[in-house]
Protein backbone atom coordinates (compact mmCIF):
# COMPACT_ATOMS: atom_id res chain seq x y z
CA UNK A 1 0.00 0.00 0.00
CA UNK A 2 1.57 3.21 -1.19
CA UNK A 3 0.05 5.53 1.40
CA UNK A 4 1.86 3.82 4.26
CA UNK A 5 5.15 4.04 2.38
CA UNK A 6 4.50 7.69 1.62
CA UNK A 7 3.79 8.53 5.25
CA UNK A 8 6.94 6.73 6.37
CA UNK A 9 9.04 8.38 3.64
CA UNK A 10 7.85 11.89 4.49
CA UNK A 11 8.20 11.25 8.23
CA UNK A 12 11.78 10.04 7.83
CA UNK A 13 12.66 12.90 5.48
CA UNK A 14 11.55 15.33 8.19
CA UNK A 15 13.43 13.31 10.85
CA UNK A 16 10.27 12.80 12.87
CA UNK A 17 9.61 9.83 15.11
CA UNK A 18 6.22 8.14 14.97
CA UNK A 19 5.44 9.72 18.34
CA UNK A 20 6.28 13.23 17.09
CA UNK A 21 4.16 12.80 13.97
CA UNK A 22 1.33 11.38 16.09
CA UNK A 23 1.34 14.56 18.19
CA UNK A 24 1.11 16.71 15.05
CA UNK A 25 -1.92 14.86 13.66
CA UNK A 26 -3.61 14.19 17.03
CA UNK A 27 -3.46 10.40 16.96
CA UNK A 28 -1.51 7.73 18.82
CA UNK A 29 1.91 6.38 17.86
CA UNK A 30 0.25 3.01 17.24
CA UNK A 31 -2.10 4.62 14.71
CA UNK A 32 0.89 6.03 12.81
CA UNK A 33 2.48 2.56 12.87
CA UNK A 34 -0.74 1.00 11.54
CA UNK A 35 -0.88 3.54 8.72
CA UNK A 36 2.76 2.96 7.79
CA UNK A 37 2.32 -0.82 7.83
CA UNK A 38 -0.85 -0.67 5.73
CA UNK A 39 -3.09 -2.06 8.49
CA UNK A 40 -5.43 0.93 8.36
CA UNK A 41 -5.99 4.20 6.54
CA UNK A 42 -6.23 7.73 7.89
CA UNK A 43 -9.59 9.48 7.62
CA UNK A 44 -9.93 12.69 5.63
CA UNK A 45 -9.22 14.91 8.63
CA UNK A 46 -6.01 13.01 9.37
CA UNK A 47 -5.05 13.14 5.68
CA UNK A 48 -5.42 16.92 5.78
CA UNK A 49 -3.27 17.14 8.91
CA UNK A 50 -0.65 14.81 7.40
CA UNK A 51 -0.49 16.86 4.20
CA UNK A 52 -0.01 20.03 6.27
CA UNK A 53 2.64 18.41 8.46
CA UNK A 54 4.55 17.16 5.39
CA UNK A 55 3.99 20.33 3.34
CA UNK A 56 2.49 18.40 0.42
CA UNK A 57 -0.89 17.97 -1.20
CA UNK A 58 -3.31 15.17 -0.34
CA UNK A 59 -3.21 14.20 -4.01
CA UNK A 60 0.52 13.58 -3.85
CA UNK A 61 0.23 11.77 -0.53
CA UNK A 62 -2.41 9.23 -1.65
CA UNK A 63 -1.96 8.99 -5.40
CA UNK A 64 -1.07 5.29 -5.43
CA UNK A 65 -3.73 4.11 -3.01
CA UNK A 66 -6.95 5.32 -4.58
CA UNK A 67 -7.97 1.87 -5.87
CA UNK A 68 -7.21 0.23 -2.53
CA UNK A 69 -9.25 2.93 -0.74
CA UNK A 70 -12.16 2.35 -3.13
CA UNK A 71 -12.24 -1.33 -2.30
CA UNK A 72 -11.87 -0.74 1.45
CA UNK A 73 -14.72 1.78 1.52
CA UNK A 74 -16.95 -0.47 -0.57
CA UNK A 75 -16.34 -3.57 1.55
CA UNK A 76 -16.76 -1.77 4.89
CA UNK A 77 -19.92 -0.06 3.66
CA UNK A 78 -21.32 -3.30 2.35
CA UNK A 79 -20.61 -5.28 5.54
CA UNK A 80 -22.10 -2.60 7.81
CA UNK A 81 -25.22 -2.19 5.69
CA UNK A 82 -25.67 -5.96 5.36
CA UNK A 83 -25.45 -6.43 9.12
CA UNK A 84 -27.95 -3.68 9.90
CA UNK A 85 -30.25 -4.78 7.10
CA UNK A 86 -30.27 -8.36 8.37
CA UNK A 87 -31.10 -7.37 11.92
CA UNK A 88 -33.80 -4.97 10.74
CA UNK A 89 -35.26 -7.58 8.37
CA UNK A 90 -35.51 -10.19 11.12
CA UNK A 91 -37.09 -7.72 13.54
CA UNK A 92 -39.53 -6.52 10.89
CA UNK A 93 -40.53 -10.10 10.13
CA UNK A 94 -41.03 -10.81 13.84
CA UNK A 95 -43.18 -7.69 14.22
CA UNK A 96 -45.41 -8.89 11.39
CA UNK A 97 -45.61 -12.57 12.36
CA UNK A 98 -45.71 -12.57 16.17
CA UNK A 99 -48.52 -10.27 17.36
CA UNK A 100 -51.40 -12.73 17.16
CA UNK A 101 -49.57 -15.72 18.70
CA UNK A 102 -48.09 -13.53 21.44
CA UNK A 103 -51.44 -12.05 22.38
CA UNK A 104 -53.24 -15.38 22.09
CA UNK A 105 -50.89 -17.23 24.41
CA UNK A 106 -49.55 -14.48 26.67
CA UNK A 107 -52.28 -11.80 26.57
CA UNK A 108 -50.98 -8.50 27.98
CA UNK A 109 -47.43 -9.80 28.46
CA UNK A 110 -47.52 -10.71 24.76
CA UNK A 111 -48.51 -7.15 23.89
CA UNK A 112 -45.53 -5.93 25.92
CA UNK A 113 -43.15 -8.31 24.14
CA UNK A 114 -44.54 -7.29 20.76
CA UNK A 115 -44.17 -3.60 21.68
CA UNK A 116 -40.51 -4.19 22.56
CA UNK A 117 -39.99 -5.91 19.19
CA UNK A 118 -41.69 -3.00 17.45
CA UNK A 119 -39.53 -0.42 19.23
CA UNK A 120 -36.39 -2.45 18.41
CA UNK A 121 -37.45 -2.62 14.75
CA UNK A 122 -37.97 1.15 14.62
CA UNK A 123 -34.61 1.68 16.33
CA UNK A 124 -32.78 -0.48 13.81
CA UNK A 125 -34.65 1.17 10.95
CA UNK A 126 -33.41 4.52 12.27
CA UNK A 127 -29.82 3.18 12.54
CA UNK A 128 -30.03 1.81 9.03
CA UNK A 129 -31.15 5.17 7.66
CA UNK A 130 -28.38 6.97 9.54
CA UNK A 131 -25.77 4.57 8.19
CA UNK A 132 -27.07 5.01 4.66
CA UNK A 133 -26.63 8.74 5.01
CA UNK A 134 -23.30 8.30 6.78
CA UNK A 135 -21.88 6.11 4.02
CA UNK A 136 -22.62 8.84 1.55
CA UNK A 137 -19.57 10.39 3.12
CA UNK A 138 -17.41 13.20 1.92
CA UNK A 139 -14.09 11.48 2.73
CA UNK A 140 -12.56 8.94 0.38
CA UNK A 141 -15.41 9.23 -2.08
CA UNK A 142 -14.71 12.90 -2.70
CA UNK A 143 -11.06 12.07 -3.19
CA UNK A 144 -11.99 9.30 -5.61
CA UNK A 145 -14.31 11.63 -7.51
CA UNK A 146 -11.57 14.23 -7.70
CA UNK A 147 -9.03 11.66 -8.91
CA UNK A 148 -11.48 10.49 -11.59
CA UNK A 149 -11.97 14.05 -12.76
CA UNK A 150 -15.58 14.37 -11.70
CA UNK A 151 -17.06 17.57 -10.40
CA UNK A 152 -19.11 17.66 -7.24
CA UNK A 153 -22.06 18.93 -9.25
CA UNK A 154 -22.13 15.62 -11.13
CA UNK A 155 -22.04 13.73 -7.84
CA UNK A 156 -24.89 15.80 -6.43
CA UNK A 157 -26.94 15.12 -9.57
CA UNK A 158 -26.23 11.38 -9.33
CA UNK A 159 -27.38 11.40 -5.70
CA UNK A 160 -30.67 13.00 -6.63
CA UNK A 161 -31.22 10.58 -9.51
CA UNK A 162 -30.38 7.66 -7.25
CA UNK A 163 -33.18 8.38 -4.82
CA UNK A 164 -35.99 5.96 -5.29
CA UNK A 165 -39.20 7.64 -6.39
CA UNK A 166 -41.32 4.87 -4.92
CA UNK A 167 -39.85 5.23 -1.43
CA UNK A 168 -42.72 7.36 -0.08
CA UNK A 169 -45.30 4.97 -1.50
CA UNK A 170 -43.55 2.03 0.16
CA UNK A 171 -43.52 3.85 3.50
CA UNK A 172 -47.26 4.43 3.26
CA UNK A 173 -47.90 0.75 2.49
CA UNK A 174 -45.72 -0.43 5.41
CA UNK A 175 -47.39 2.01 7.78
CA UNK A 176 -50.83 0.84 6.66
CA UNK A 177 -49.89 -2.81 7.20
CA UNK A 178 -48.46 -2.07 10.65
CA UNK A 179 -51.57 -0.08 11.59
CA UNK A 180 -53.82 -2.89 10.39
CA UNK A 181 -51.80 -5.43 12.42
CA UNK A 182 -52.04 -3.32 15.56
CA UNK A 183 -55.77 -2.82 15.04
CA UNK A 184 -56.26 -6.58 14.61
CA UNK A 185 -54.21 -7.24 17.71
CA UNK A 186 -56.19 -4.87 19.89
CA UNK A 187 -59.51 -6.10 18.47
CA UNK A 188 -58.51 -9.62 19.33
CA UNK A 189 -57.37 -8.67 22.85
CA UNK A 190 -60.53 -6.68 23.62
CA UNK A 191 -62.86 -9.54 22.63
C-alpha positions as CSV (number, residue, x, y, z in Angstrom):
1,X,0.0,0.0,0.0
2,X,1.6,3.2,-1.2
3,X,0.1,5.5,1.4
4,X,1.9,3.8,4.3
5,X,5.1,4.0,2.4
6,X,4.5,7.7,1.6
7,X,3.8,8.5,5.2
8,X,6.9,6.7,6.4
9,X,9.0,8.4,3.6
10,X,7.8,11.9,4.5
11,X,8.2,11.2,8.2
12,X,11.8,10.0,7.8
13,X,12.7,12.9,5.5
14,X,11.5,15.3,8.2
15,X,13.4,13.3,10.9
16,X,10.3,12.8,12.9
17,X,9.6,9.8,15.1
18,X,6.2,8.1,15.0
19,X,5.4,9.7,18.3
20,X,6.3,13.2,17.1
21,X,4.2,12.8,14.0
22,X,1.3,11.4,16.1
23,X,1.3,14.6,18.2
24,X,1.1,16.7,15.0
25,X,-1.9,14.9,13.7
26,X,-3.6,14.2,17.0
27,X,-3.5,10.4,17.0
28,X,-1.5,7.7,18.8
29,X,1.9,6.4,17.9
30,X,0.2,3.0,17.2
31,X,-2.1,4.6,14.7
32,X,0.9,6.0,12.8
33,X,2.5,2.6,12.9
34,X,-0.7,1.0,11.5
35,X,-0.9,3.5,8.7
36,X,2.8,3.0,7.8
37,X,2.3,-0.8,7.8
38,X,-0.8,-0.7,5.7
39,X,-3.1,-2.1,8.5
40,X,-5.4,0.9,8.4
41,X,-6.0,4.2,6.5
42,X,-6.2,7.7,7.9
43,X,-9.6,9.5,7.6
44,X,-9.9,12.7,5.6
45,X,-9.2,14.9,8.6
46,X,-6.0,13.0,9.4
47,X,-5.0,13.1,5.7
48,X,-5.4,16.9,5.8
49,X,-3.3,17.1,8.9
50,X,-0.7,14.8,7.4
51,X,-0.5,16.9,4.2
52,X,0.0,20.0,6.3
53,X,2.6,18.4,8.5
54,X,4.5,17.2,5.4
55,X,4.0,20.3,3.3
56,X,2.5,18.4,0.4
57,X,-0.9,18.0,-1.2
58,X,-3.3,15.2,-0.3
59,X,-3.2,14.2,-4.0
60,X,0.5,13.6,-3.8
61,X,0.2,11.8,-0.5
62,X,-2.4,9.2,-1.6
63,X,-2.0,9.0,-5.4
64,X,-1.1,5.3,-5.4
65,X,-3.7,4.1,-3.0
66,X,-6.9,5.3,-4.6
67,X,-8.0,1.9,-5.9
68,X,-7.2,0.2,-2.5
69,X,-9.3,2.9,-0.7
70,X,-12.2,2.3,-3.1
71,X,-12.2,-1.3,-2.3
72,X,-11.9,-0.7,1.4
73,X,-14.7,1.8,1.5
74,X,-16.9,-0.5,-0.6
75,X,-16.3,-3.6,1.5
76,X,-16.8,-1.8,4.9
77,X,-19.9,-0.1,3.7
78,X,-21.3,-3.3,2.4
79,X,-20.6,-5.3,5.5
80,X,-22.1,-2.6,7.8
81,X,-25.2,-2.2,5.7
82,X,-25.7,-6.0,5.4
83,X,-25.5,-6.4,9.1
84,X,-27.9,-3.7,9.9
85,X,-30.2,-4.8,7.1
86,X,-30.3,-8.4,8.4
87,X,-31.1,-7.4,11.9
88,X,-33.8,-5.0,10.7
89,X,-35.3,-7.6,8.4
90,X,-35.5,-10.2,11.1
91,X,-37.1,-7.7,13.5
92,X,-39.5,-6.5,10.9
93,X,-40.5,-10.1,10.1
94,X,-41.0,-10.8,13.8
95,X,-43.2,-7.7,14.2
96,X,-45.4,-8.9,11.4
97,X,-45.6,-12.6,12.4
98,X,-45.7,-12.6,16.2
99,X,-48.5,-10.3,17.4
100,X,-51.4,-12.7,17.2
101,X,-49.6,-15.7,18.7
102,X,-48.1,-13.5,21.4
103,X,-51.4,-12.1,22.4
104,X,-53.2,-15.4,22.1
105,X,-50.9,-17.2,24.4
106,X,-49.6,-14.5,26.7
107,X,-52.3,-11.8,26.6
108,X,-51.0,-8.5,28.0
109,X,-47.4,-9.8,28.5
110,X,-47.5,-10.7,24.8
111,X,-48.5,-7.1,23.9
112,X,-45.5,-5.9,25.9
113,X,-43.1,-8.3,24.1
114,X,-44.5,-7.3,20.8
115,X,-44.2,-3.6,21.7
116,X,-40.5,-4.2,22.6
117,X,-40.0,-5.9,19.2
118,X,-41.7,-3.0,17.4
119,X,-39.5,-0.4,19.2
120,X,-36.4,-2.4,18.4
121,X,-37.4,-2.6,14.7
122,X,-38.0,1.1,14.6
123,X,-34.6,1.7,16.3
124,X,-32.8,-0.5,13.8
125,X,-34.6,1.2,10.9
126,X,-33.4,4.5,12.3
127,X,-29.8,3.2,12.5
128,X,-30.0,1.8,9.0
129,X,-31.1,5.2,7.7
130,X,-28.4,7.0,9.5
131,X,-25.8,4.6,8.2
132,X,-27.1,5.0,4.7
133,X,-26.6,8.7,5.0
134,X,-23.3,8.3,6.8
135,X,-21.9,6.1,4.0
136,X,-22.6,8.8,1.6
137,X,-19.6,10.4,3.1
138,X,-17.4,13.2,1.9
139,X,-14.1,11.5,2.7
140,X,-12.6,8.9,0.4
141,X,-15.4,9.2,-2.1
142,X,-14.7,12.9,-2.7
143,X,-11.1,12.1,-3.2
144,X,-12.0,9.3,-5.6
145,X,-14.3,11.6,-7.5
146,X,-11.6,14.2,-7.7
147,X,-9.0,11.7,-8.9
148,X,-11.5,10.5,-11.6
149,X,-12.0,14.1,-12.8
150,X,-15.6,14.4,-11.7
151,X,-17.1,17.6,-10.4
152,X,-19.1,17.7,-7.2
153,X,-22.1,18.9,-9.3
154,X,-22.1,15.6,-11.1
155,X,-22.0,13.7,-7.8
156,X,-24.9,15.8,-6.4
157,X,-26.9,15.1,-9.6
158,X,-26.2,11.4,-9.3
159,X,-27.4,11.4,-5.7
160,X,-30.7,13.0,-6.6
161,X,-31.2,10.6,-9.5
162,X,-30.4,7.7,-7.3
163,X,-33.2,8.4,-4.8
164,X,-36.0,6.0,-5.3
165,X,-39.2,7.6,-6.4
166,X,-41.3,4.9,-4.9
167,X,-39.8,5.2,-1.4
168,X,-42.7,7.4,-0.1
169,X,-45.3,5.0,-1.5
170,X,-43.6,2.0,0.2
171,X,-43.5,3.9,3.5
172,X,-47.3,4.4,3.3
173,X,-47.9,0.7,2.5
174,X,-45.7,-0.4,5.4
175,X,-47.4,2.0,7.8
176,X,-50.8,0.8,6.7
177,X,-49.9,-2.8,7.2
178,X,-48.5,-2.1,10.6
179,X,-51.6,-0.1,11.6
180,X,-53.8,-2.9,10.4
181,X,-51.8,-5.4,12.4
182,X,-52.0,-3.3,15.6
183,X,-55.8,-2.8,15.0
184,X,-56.3,-6.6,14.6
185,X,-54.2,-7.2,17.7
186,X,-56.2,-4.9,19.9
187,X,-59.5,-6.1,18.5
188,X,-58.5,-9.6,19.3
189,X,-57.4,-8.7,22.8
190,X,-60.5,-6.7,23.6
191,X,-62.9,-9.5,22.6
